[in-house]
Amino acid sequence: MQPNACGRCDLAVSTNAVQPWWRRLGVVFWLCVGWLAFICFSALLAPWLPLHDPLSTNLDRQFEPPLSEGYLLGTDAVGRDLLSRAIHGGRVSLTLAFTAPFLSLAAGLVLGLSAGYFRGRVDTSVSVFTDSILAFPNIVGVMVILFFFGATLPVMILALAFFGIPPEVRVARANTILFAEREFVLAARAQGASSVRIMVRELLPNVIVPMLSLVLFGMSIVIIIEGALAFL
């Protein structure tokens, strides 16, 4: 019995080893990817889809239930098509999700690399800056900025990007400190490489990898904050 069991184990291991990478990710993963792709393409192609005007009202069709004639998701209190409003609203959410976190990433990389590499006063100044931002709740800070500068899409992008900087800075700083004393960095420094070259060529490729996962998390946070602000 034992040889047969070992044979089955070896066969299972060898079968998993020869599977292509896309199959090893599983069905659930690809279902999620397909759903996200459907949402993104629907929002991207919204102006060309056969949808009602998301802003037009029809008081004769108030509170239509889902699957009503001409209204797949029904209507709201003033007869606006909920499906059209959801898809067109997704355009704003996706615009924020694909811009604000990457602006935070760029700023966090510059500040985090500088703080972790130069240390001293630079590190102290950057730490004070990030701690000052963290002293304010994100949604309250965004509301204050929108109140003073106007509730426009560019202002909201910059506001959300600004309050997303501290986590990026901390991750970049921690990883820069981790890699700053490695042999490949010391070798580049011994060869006379400038600080900018060391940060860009040696440290950046190692620092940016964990920060990309933080960007994905930031995209979800941005959409949640934008949705909360839409109710105010």
Summary of the structure (lengths in Angstrom):
residues: 232
radius of gyration: 24.9
end to end distance: 68.2
largest distance: 77.7
contacts: 668
relative contact order: 0.10
helix: 76%
strand: 2%
